[in-house]
């Protein structure tokens, strides 16, 4: 196990180098020159040249890359071209909003996905199985931005029961403690703010978690069907154990082993894949911030966010793999059998 952990940790290095090279190159090749955007349309050529030199954009690209990496290894992700603030500080101010949204989305996806998957497997070839499969197919196929817009039109525009966007009513915003509005509101006893933050969270969480819910449903159904066909399940039934106990204690517990890995990977994807959802719902997280920064060619911000998301995704992937091994002791990571 120790060798496997060390191997996986070392694999992070080339992955991060590759990610940094790709995002750095794409920003330079496909993004417009940020100087005229920052300085405005009336900027003179002299001011543009001065600004580019001050931000190191007149140096060869390879030199720019190594300068950026040398600073990034020290924890310095650069300074935003627009706010003149540290990129790390800018990300830190918005990241709690993305985490809060991703946690709500993965909770929705996990609870509903596992429930639908179990029902579809237990009631194989029934209307429950067909309904679960159809729901999963819709979740995989439907575009996130379209789903978000439809939910806003229905629940905010037609029914008027949920807010259409934002994170909280500005009049109820709690004092900043952790950055998580529901936690901060609860700590301060601001229950109106807690409730309002929860209402604002529902629609974007449903939208963001729909795809993950579909993946978890499919994986749970497949894993449950495989488990229900095992000999020990038939033996448990032959002994007269109740069907509820067979399903809940024996089948579901073992079926959740591969599902756990999928949930971990989906959570990592949600943290970095909320671009469209945050944009549609005006959610002030790093997803919307990334879109805004790309449109403004704010190179340091985009590079910093991509590197952060890559680190998070790789870390969650590693944790999921180790959790998989912990849940199933039969898994061996060495290629050769000992003895």
Buried (B, 14 or more C-beta within 10 A) or exposed (E): EEEBBEEBEEEBEEBBEEBBEEBBEBBBEEBEEBBBBBBEEEBEEEBBEBBBEEBEBEBEEEEBBEEBBEEBEEEBBBBBBBEEEBBBEBBEBBBBBBBBBBBBBBEBBBEBBBBBBBBBBBBEEEEBBEBBBEBBEEBBEBEBBEBBBEBBEEBBEEEEEBBBBBBBBEEBBBEEEEBBBBBBBBBEEBEEBBEBBBBBBBBBBBBBBBBBBBBBBBBBBBBBBBBBEEEEBEEBBEEEBEEEEBBEEBBBEBBBBBBBBBBBBBBBBBBBBBBBBBBBBEBBBBBBBBBBBBEBBBBBBBBBBBBBBBBBBBEBBBBBBBBBBEBEEEEEBEEEEEE
